[in-house]
Amino acid sequence: MPDAAIVLQDTVRWLERAVIGLNLCPFAKGVHGKGQIHYVVSTATEGSQLLQELGDELKALAEISPEERDTTLLIAPACFPDFLDFNDFLELADQLLDTLDLEGTLQIASFHPAFQFGGTTADDVTNCTNRAPYPTLHLLREDSIDRAVAAFPEAETIYERNMQVLEDIGAEGWQALDVGAHCPVAHAESPQKGNA
């Protein structure tokens, strides 16, 4: 299994250097600074396990106060190495949100190391806006999003701005941030020793 401590370090490094450092999400700095992000490194190796953990984390986030935990990052280093499989799983994740009657209260955003927008090539640097070191489900509160958007009236321009930032720094600039996976089993093509 991936080393949870390394997975966590990689995720925080990505958050600090890319998401906050490049200001890809203007709302991330505040919750990070206040320690309101809950990180969970999943041990799931298949979708059914991850779905179970997702359900647990959605319920936990809904029940705890926003001051204590505003958002959750559920990181799945050993699950869904293929982006298209991960993308398919997101339908199940949204169905779960509905089943738990949390639609309109929480929402799920997603990141993947091989994320690719439709109509782009895999090496298009703009895909990096949605790339994280490992497959990651970001659980957000609708109320927090509404407050953030109210404080940042031009929220709809964030997407375009992010595309421009990535194009400006280019692939080399992104590589220089060193925000990829450092865990040896991250998305290896072959199973690692010791993995069952």
N, C-alpha and C positions, 0 to 999 in steps of 0.2 A: 504493500500500500504506500501511497505517497506520504512523505513526512509532513504532517499537519503544520508544524512550526515553519517549515520552509514555504509551504503554500500560503500561509498567513502573511509571512514577511513579503513574499512576492506580490500579494494582493494589496497590501498597504503601500508598498513601493509604487505600484501602478497608480493607486489612488492619489498619492502625494505628488508624484512626478508628472503623470499624464493628466488625470482627471482634474486635479486641483492646480498643478503646475502650469498646464496649458489653458486652464480655465474652461475646460470642455463642459463642465457643469458648474455654473455659478453658485449653485445651492450646496455643493458638497463640502466646501471649506468650513462653513458654520457648524454642521453636524459632526464633522470630523474633529474640529477643534473642541467641541463640547463633549466628546466621547460618547456620542449618541448613536454610533453605528455598531451594530451587533454582527460579529463575524462568526460564521459556522462553516467548518470544513467537513464536508460530507464524506462518509466512507462508502457511499453508494457506487456500485459498479454497473448497475442497470437502472433503467427508467422507473420500474415499479418501486425500487428502494428510494430513489430520489423523490418520487411523488409522495411517498409516505413522510419523508423528512420535510418536504415542502409544506405539506398539510400541517405538521407539528409547528413549523416556524411561522406560518401564516396565523394560526390560532394564538400562538404566544405573542406575536407582535400586536394583534388586535386587542389582547387583554392587558398589555402593559402600558404604562403612561408614556406619551410621546417625549416627555422631559427625560425619562430614563432611557428609552430606546426609540429613536425616531425612525430608524430604518434597519433592515437586515440584509447582509450579503451572504447568500448560501452558495458556497463554492464547491464544485464537484470535480476534483482533479482526475478521478478515475472513471468518469462517466462521459459518454457522448464525445469521443474524440472527433467524430465526423459532424461538421456544422449542420448539414442537412438533417441528420437524425435529431440533433439538438433542436433545430427549428421545428421539426414535427412534434417534438415533446412539448413545445410551448402551447400547443392546442390543448393538451391534457392539463397543463398547468392552469390555463385560463378556465377550463371546465371545472377544475377543483375549486378555484376561487368562487365560481358560481354555486357549486354544490355546498360550500361552507357558508354561503350567504354573505360573502365579504366583498362582492362586486360593488363598487361605489364607495367602499371604505378603504380597501387596499388595491394596489395594482402591482403587476410584475413586469420589470424590465429585464432584458437579458443581454449578456455579453459572452463572447466566445473568441478563443485565440485565432480561429479561422473565419470570423464573421465576414460576410460578403453581401453588400447591397446588390439587389437585382440590377442588372445592366452594367455592372462593373467587372473588371478582371480581378483575379485573386490578389494581384500585386498592386492594385490601386490603393494609394496611401490613405485615401479618405475612408476606407473600411476600418482603419485604426480607431476611428471615433467610437466604435462599438466592440473593439477587441480588448480582452482582458487576458491575463496569463493563463487562466483556466476557465472552463465553462462556469458561468456565474449567473445566479438568479438574484435580482435586486428587488427586494420587497419594499414598497413605498406606501406611505399613507396618502390618501387623496387630499386630506386636509392640509398636509404639509406642502404638497404640490401647489394647491390653490394659494396658500400664503406666499410661497416662493414666487409664483407667477405674478401675484399682486405687487410684490416688492420689486419685481423685474419685469416691467410692463412690456418689454420687447422680447418676451420669451420665445416667440415664434421665429425670431432671427438667430437663435442660438445654433440651430442646425446649420444654417448657411455659414455662420461665423466659424463653426468648427471645421467645416469642409475647407474653408480658406486657410485656417491655421495649419491644418495638416498638409495642404498643398504647399504652403510657405516653407514649412520645415522639411518636407520631403521624406522619402524613405530613410535616408541617412540620418536625418534629425530624429526620427522616431527611434531608429536603432540605437542612437546615442543616449536616449533616455534610459536604456537598459530596463525595460518594464515587462520583459517576457518571463516565462517560467524558468525557474532555476532548479525545480524538482526533477530528478532524473526520469521519473515515470510520466512526466507531464502528458505527453501525447506521443509516446514512442509507438513505432509501427509494430514492434514485437513485444510480447509480455516480458516483464522484468523478472529476474530471479526472485524467488520468495513470494511471488504473487500467486494466490490460488485462483 
